[in-house]
Amino acid sequence: MSATYGLQAVDWEQRADMERLRAERLARARQMLEASDMGALLCFDMNNIRYITATHIGTWAIDKLARFCLLPRGGEPIVWDFGSAARHHDLHCPWLDGRSPAGISTMRGAMPPSAGRAEDVAAKVHAVLAEQGLLDSPVGVDVVEPSVMFALQRAGLEVADGQQLMQDARVIKTRDEITLLDTAAMMVDAAYDDLYRALRPGMRENECVGLVSKSLYDMGSEHVEGVNAISGERANPHPHVFTDRALRPGDPAYFDILHSYLGYRTCYYRTFAIGSASRGLVDAYKRCRYYLDAAIDLIKPGVSTADVVSVWPRAEEFGFPNEEAAFALQFGHGLGLSIWEKPIISRLVSLDNPEPIEEGMVFALETFWPASDGWQAARIEEELVVTADGCEVISRFPAEDLMVAGSRHFLTADGPMDTTREIESHRNSPRGDDGAPIAPDGVVR
């Protein structure tokens, strides 16, 4: 079982080991590079740079493509960084041993081409590869500005796809990565508890986003990447963005919380009813939970992504013309230093391109189901770690039942009734002779 600890380092308990984390990540990247035909990896993706070099300069730099690192076959990583950040690494990142010169790319094309920044990047890379005797081997690149790619090619370098190599390196998590992912999920557990206690009619979606963000930053989140807050008639179709809409009694409200703790991300949906829940929403929630549990029940090493999606409904069954139109509603995706990593689990790609589930993978499974009234919907997501013989769910805020928030106690003929929970047991739903759960429509799937 994975474990979580306090959020600070102590001398009296073994928590996440940062030195081991740095060493094991770099070792995996080296292993994948050695097994390829590439001579080096050139990375501009902030997450790949962090994985290889254990450097980070703030989330403002995520989409700038300004800094870059090079991992030569058989050599040590070098990171060219943004101005004074390079000097910081010299002073505070001893594992780099001074391999952090200043360097800057084109700032997504904002630098004038005549300044020659693309050519400067290519010259820096060419010089290291020449020194290492690697000029005749392809250079794997993850993401790159066109001007930089063209400059690399003009310098005589063959550019190859390094993104797939880095995805393969990152797909199996080390023990410390799992600890950090579990800790990040724990922080979302607490944020959902704060949110559930605050939800009430009149509260706006943007206020929910602010409350969750404050809760996470107060606990030590490095970056709140996004909070989906969807309520009322906005629930179907899912718009994937919050607004200033005010919650109303009887509304469905579902949320997705995406943040990082020491770089490690979460993606974690929960659905609530505001004040009361209609039968349509309860039924939608039950169906949503059924499909999620059916997938979770399958997860273990050796199962394929095709096996997982086979228990999910076709797009046409819940109102979409094809799988591309319904993409990410019945979905699975790896979690790590970014929100979407391998494996991707979707009927769009997995049936014809199955990939094996392996021990040490960490991914999220998320499902969606629309209510029969045409405007309400339920959305649930669980994060899990693949173990030797199954999986462990690490997203622990309750989701077995549809929870009603912002409700009150009402007096009935039988006395006071607490309506803070809609008691619907889903995980203990009836099963067929083969042990498979029976869908809400009575069909064994």
ZAMARGU-4260 file (C-alpha; in steps of 0.2 Angstrom, whole numbers, plus 5000, padded with zeros to 4 digits):
<rodrens>
0) 5000/5000/5000 | 5007/5017/4996 | 5009/5029/5010 | 5008/5048/5013 | 5017/5058/5026
5) 5019/5076/5031 | 5023/5089/5019 | 5040/5094/5026 | 5057/5084/5027 | 5061/5077/5044
10) 5076/5067/5051 | 5066/5054/5061 | 5055/5046/5047 | 5059/5040/5029 | 5048/5050/5017
15) 5051/5053/4999 | 5069/5053/4995 | 5074/5067/4984 | 5091/5061/4979 | 5084/5044/4975
20) 5070/5052/4965 | 5083/5062/4955 | 5094/5047/4952 | 5081/5034/4947 | 5072/5046/4935
25) 5088/5050/4926 | 5093/5032/4926 | 5076/5028/4917 | 5079/5041/4904 | 5096/5034/4901
30) 5090/5017/4900 | 5077/5021/4886 | 5090/5032/4877 | 5103/5017/4877 | 5089/5005/4870
35) 5085/5017/4855 | 5095/5022/4840 | 5097/5040/4846 | 5113/5048/4851 | 5105/5061/4862
40) 5089/5068/4869 | 5085/5087/4867 | 5071/5093/4878 | 5061/5109/4878 | 5046/5102/4887
45) 5047/5108/4905 | 5041/5091/4912 | 5055/5082/4903 | 5068/5094/4908 | 5063/5092/4926
50) 5063/5073/4925 | 5080/5073/4918 | 5089/5087/4927 | 5078/5090/4943 | 5077/5109/4939
55) 5062/5120/4940 | 5060/5139/4938 | 5041/5142/4940 | 5025/5138/4931 | 5026/5154/4921
60) 5039/5146/4910 | 5029/5130/4906 | 5023/5136/4889 | 5038/5147/4884 | 5049/5134/4876
65) 5063/5145/4881 | 5075/5133/4891 | 5081/5117/4885 | 5092/5102/4891 | 5102/5089/4882
70) 5106/5071/4888 | 5120/5063/4877 | 5121/5045/4876 | 5134/5040/4889 | 5136/5057/4895
75) 5129/5069/4909 | 5114/5080/4906 | 5116/5099/4903 | 5102/5112/4905 | 5103/5129/4897
80) 5092/5140/4907 | 5084/5157/4908 | 5096/5171/4913 | 5100/5171/4932 | 5091/5154/4934
85) 5107/5146/4927 | 5117/5154/4941 | 5105/5148/4954 | 5107/5130/4948 | 5126/5132/4949
90) 5124/5137/4968 | 5110/5126/4973 | 5109/5110/4962 | 5125/5101/4966 | 5119/5086/4956
95) 5122/5096/4940 | 5140/5099/4944 | 5140/5116/4935 | 5132/5109/4919 | 5119/5124/4918
100) 5125/5138/4907 | 5114/5152/4902 | 5104/5149/4886 | 5088/5155/4878 | 5078/5150/4863
105) 5066/5161/4853 | 5053/5163/4866 | 5040/5155/4855 | 5045/5166/4840 | 5045/5183/4850
110) 5063/5185/4847 | 5067/5193/4830 | 5073/5179/4818 | 5088/5191/4814 | 5094/5189/4832
115) 5099/5171/4828 | 5093/5163/4844 | 5087/5147/4834 | 5105/5146/4827 | 5112/5149/4844
120) 5102/5134/4851 | 5108/5123/4837 | 5126/5128/4839 | 5126/5124/4857 | 5119/5107/4854
125) 5130/5104/4840 | 5146/5108/4850 | 5141/5096/4864 | 5137/5082/4852 | 5154/5085/4842
130) 5163/5084/4859 | 5154/5067/4863 | 5157/5060/4846 | 5138/5059/4843 | 5135/5069/4827
135) 5131/5054/4816 | 5117/5049/4827 | 5099/5056/4827 | 5094/5068/4841 | 5078/5065/4849
140) 5067/5081/4852 | 5051/5082/4862 | 5043/5098/4857 | 5052/5112/4847 | 5049/5128/4838
145) 5049/5126/4819 | 5064/5139/4818 | 5074/5129/4830 | 5071/5112/4821 | 5076/5120/4805
150) 5092/5127/4813 | 5096/5110/4820 | 5094/5102/4802 | 5104/5116/4794 | 5118/5112/4807
155) 5118/5094/4800 | 5109/5086/4814 | 5095/5072/4811 | 5080/5076/4821 | 5070/5061/4828
160) 5055/5059/4839 | 5061/5060/4857 | 5044/5063/4865 | 5039/5045/4863 | 5055/5040/4871
165) 5052/5051/4886 | 5034/5045/4888 | 5040/5027/4889 | 5053/5032/4902 | 5040/5041/4912
170) 5026/5028/4911 | 5032/5017/4926 | 5033/5027/4942 | 5047/5025/4955 | 5043/5023/4973
175) 5046/5041/4977 | 5035/5047/4962 | 5021/5036/4969 | 5023/5044/4986 | 5022/5062/4978
180) 5007/5057/4968 | 4998/5050/4983 | 5002/5066/4993 | 4996/5077/4979 | 4979/5067/4979
185) 4978/5068/4998 | 4979/5087/4996 | 4964/5086/4984 | 4955/5075/4997 | 4956/5090/5009
190) 4952/5103/4996 | 4936/5093/4992 | 4931/5093/5010 | 4933/5112/5011 | 4923/5114/4995
195) 4909/5102/5001 | 4907/5111/5017 | 4905/5128/5008 | 4894/5123/4993 | 4877/5132/4995
200) 4864/5140/4983 | 4871/5157/4977 | 4889/5152/4978 | 4897/5155/4960 | 4908/5143/4951
205) 4922/5155/4951 | 4921/5156/4970 | 4922/5137/4971 | 4938/5138/4960 | 4945/5152/4972
210) 4941/5142/4987 | 4949/5126/4980 | 4965/5135/4974 | 4967/5144/4991 | 4965/5127/5000
215) 4979/5119/4990 | 4991/5133/4990 | 4989/5134/5009 | 4994/5116/5010 | 5009/5119/4999
220) 5003/5116/4981 | 5016/5121/4969 | 5004/5124/4955 | 4985/5124/4953 | 4984/5120/4935
225) 4966/5121/4934 | 4949/5118/4943 | 4934/5113/4932 | 4918/5119/4940 | 4902/5114/4931
230) 4885/5117/4937 | 4866/5116/4933 | 4862/5116/4915 | 4880/5118/4910 | 4883/5100/4915
235) 4877/5093/4899 | 4887/5094/4887 | 4902/5096/4898 | 4911/5112/4893 | 4927/5109/4902
240) 4928/5127/4909 | 4921/5137/4924 | 4911/5153/4923 | 4903/5165/4936 | 4886/5155/4936
245) 4878/5154/4953 | 4873/5138/4960 | 4854/5134/4963 | 4844/5122/4973 | 4843/5105/4965
250) 4858/5108/4953 | 4871/5095/4949 | 4889/5102/4952 | 4904/5093/4947 | 4922/5098/4948
255) 4939/5092/4942 | 4955/5097/4953 | 4972/5098/4944 | 4987/5103/4954 | 5004/5098/4957
260) 5014/5094/4973 | 5033/5095/4969 | 5028/5093/4951 | 5017/5078/4952 | 4999/5081/4946
265) 4981/5076/4950 | 4966/5074/4940 | 4951/5070/4951 | 4932/5073/4948 | 4918/5073/4960
270) 4900/5077/4958 | 4888/5084/4971 | 4870/5089/4971 | 4866/5106/4979 | 4852/5105/4992
275) 4843/5090/4985 | 4845/5078/4971 | 4832/5073/4958 | 4829/5055/4953 | 4837/5058/4936
280) 4853/5064/4944 | 4854/5049/4956 | 4851/5037/4941 | 4865/5046/4931 | 4877/5045/4946
285) 4873/5027/4948 | 4877/5023/4930 | 4892/5034/4930 | 4899/5025/4946 | 4895/5008/4938
290) 4905/5011/4923 | 4920/5017/4933 | 4919/5002/4945 | 4918/4990/4931 | 4934/4997/4924
295) 4943/4998/4941 | 4938/4980/4944 | 4948/4975/4929 | 4964/4984/4933 | 4979/4973/4936
300) 4996/4969/4927 | 4993/4960/4910 | 4976/4967/4906 | 4976/4978/4891 | 4969/4995/4888
305) 4957/4987/4876 | 4950/4976/4890 | 4947/4991/4900 | 4937/5001/4887 | 4927/4986/4882
310) 4917/4988/4898 | 4913/5006/4894 | 4898/5012/4883 | 4900/5017/4865 | 4898/5035/4861
315) 4881/5032/4853 | 4874/5025/4869 | 4875/5042/4878 | 4871/5054/4864 | 4887/5057/4853
320) 4889/5052/4835 | 4906/5044/4837 | 4921/5041/4849 | 4930/5057/4844 | 4915/5068/4848
325) 4914/5059/4865 | 4933/5059/4868 | 4938/5060/4887 | 4921/5057/4894 | 4924/5039/4897
330) 4943/5040/4898 | 4959/5035/4907 | 4976/5044/4907 | 4993/5042/4915 | 4998/5054/4929
335) 5015/5060/4933 | 5024/5077/4930 | 5010/5081/4918 | 4991/5078/4918 | 4991/5067/4902
340) 5004/5054/4901 | 5004/5036/4895 | 4993/5025/4895 | 4979/5034/4886 | 4963/5023/4889
345) 4949/5027/4877 | 4938/5018/4864 | 4945/5031/4851 | 4962/5023/4851 | 4963/5008/4863
350) 4952/4995/4855 | 4963/4995/4839 | 4980/5000/4848 | 4980/4991/4865 | 4994/4994/4877
355) 4997/4983/4892 | 4994/4988/4910 | 5010/4986/4920 | 5014/4987/4939 | 5020/5004/4944
360) 5009/5014/4932 | 4998/5028/4940 | 4983/5034/4930 | 4966/5041/4932 | 4950/5033/4926
365) 4935/5045/4923 | 4917/5042/4918 | 4902/5053/4913 | 4884/5049/4911 | 4870/5061/4906
370) 4853/5062/4915 | 4837/5057/4906 | 4831/5075/4908 | 4844/5081/4895 | 4853/5094/4905
375) 4860/5086/4921 | 4875/5074/4921 | 4887/5065/4933 | 4906/5065/4932 | 4917/5054/4943
380) 4936/5051/4943 | 4947/5040/4953 | 4966/5040/4953 | 4975/5023/4955 | 4992/5014/4957
385) 4994/4998/4948 | 5000/4985/4960 | 5007/4967/4958 | 4990/4959/4958 | 4977/4973/4956
390) 4977/4992/4960 | 4975/5004/4974 | 4964/5019/4973 | 4973/5034/4980 | 4959/5047/4978
395) 4949/5045/4994 | 4936/5059/4995 | 4920/5049/4996 | 4912/5045/4979 | 4903/5029/4982
400) 4886/5039/4984 | 4880/5055/4977 | 4883/5068/4991 | 4871/5082/4993 | 4879/5098/4999
405) 4872/5114/5006 | 4856/5105/5012 | 4847/5106/5029 | 4838/5094/5041 | 4820/5092/5037
410) 4806/5086/5049 | 4797/5070/5043 | 4783/5059/5050 | 4797/5048/5057 | 4807/5063/5064
415) 4822/5073/5058 | 4830/5067/5042 | 4847/5072/5037 | 4848/5075/5018 | 4867/5078/5017
420) 4869/5061/5008 | 4859/5052/4995 | 4861/5034/5001 | 4863/5024/4985 | 4875/5009/4987
425) 4884/5007/4970 | 4899/4997/4973 | 4888/4983/4982 | 4876/4983/4967 | 4870/4966/4961
430) 4881/4954/4951 | 4878/4941/4938 | 4883/4923/4939 | 4901/4926/4933 | 4903/4940/4946
435) 4902/4954/4934 | 4892/4969/4940 | 4875/4971/4933 | 4872/4988/4924 | 4858/4999/4930
440) 4848/4994/4915 | 4848/4976/4921 | 4860/4970/4907 | 4876/4961/4912 | 4891/4969/4903
</rodrens>
